[in-house]
Amino acid sequence: MTVDTLLPIETQILIVGAGPTGLAAAISLICNGIKPFNLTIVDCVEKGANTSRAIGIHAATLEALDTYGCASKLVELGIQGASWSIGDRNSIIFQASFHYNAPYTKYPFVLILDQTATEHVLEERLRELGVEVKRPLRVVGMKDSGEGKGTDILFESGETVRSKYVIGADGARSMVRQLSGINFADPDGKSVDDSINDRVAQMVLADVSLSISEDQAALLPSGVSATLSETGMFVLIPLGKPAVSKLLYNSSETVYRIGFNVPRALGEPPSKPSLEYIQSNVDEQAPFSLCSDPKVNPKPVKISTVHWSTRFRTHSALADVFFKRVHGGLVFLVGDAAHVHSPVGGQMSMNLGLRDATGLGPILVEHIKQREGQFKSDFDAIDTTALEIYAASRRMRGLDNIRLTKNMINVFNFVLKPHLFSWPIWVLGLLSHMAIFQRRLVYRFSGLGNQ
């Protein structure tokens, strides 16, 4: 066994999952007074093996991370996306500027930064605070210690750790959630397959470099841009500054994140889409200025490198409860373990998860300070009201985000219908001239109205 995976026999708090949410939870707890030797954080994969690739960090999330000394480094690495735009294949039709948020935050932008870089920054910050992530360690069981001292957590390695508090930050397939007997389903009662419209239920994502001139690159949007057509929806986002390309792919090329829908009627996309497959869909759905066909684009743009590609199915699900007394201890769910939804509109579940985690620290630390002695003598008598209230408030935030993204998907699906396509696009153009609409939209997207 290596030092990285050496586990204590007992720990006050065990965090399962070292993605952005788990790391933020650990940072928040330490900064609010938990001693580093009283906290253990584990992850089931080696460092850098996480395949999740969220990329947008909104203002409310940056405000929360700034409290714990994490935001400045993230901003240094990322690109400050000034706007969120929608267009057809010819031009931008609607653009919402994040500068409308300037009176409410010092981060009036969406920070565009790959999740891998975000995790790197957060793990470095946690290391500064005296805590190392232990990995790879996979949870396979949980049971009551039988001695009134908390929960025994069993690992695939054969080790057992006893903990009074378990934070499940282990993703949409959370083992902590499953072992705690907490249901996870679409809040509208639909099956996973039916929780999102067939037209946009399947997506392909890829990080690519383009053979594009500097003049053409300068015309690309600096923020999140979506292109709507009768064929589907295409998204283009620059991934970050040169240092990020170097960190992610050891590349000196500019890297872009692209995404497009694949309707279920066309079958399942490849698990690792090839350059040819991606280029074909770019030519069908992207702005004409990014097409590789010289008959369509006088200055053809081709994908030169596919650094990474994947497919995924969008769906919505919400845990019945985020907090539960179980197995002789207390379990709290954060991030994708508690809620998942489509990333449509840049509403990445990671943002809500980071705010779950950063807000949990002061609540849990105050609970521990007040009830630590009582925990040892009478578990059932512990007053967990503050934790229950916080859990309920976070669940409501998760439900609100699911509703928002579902409504956006319904709008996109409506706009994409071939026989209706022209007039909804005209309406979007009209809305683009209404400052009050833009102001409300970017305030909502930034999370400032739904922290």
Disulfide bonds with the S-S distance in Angstrom:
none
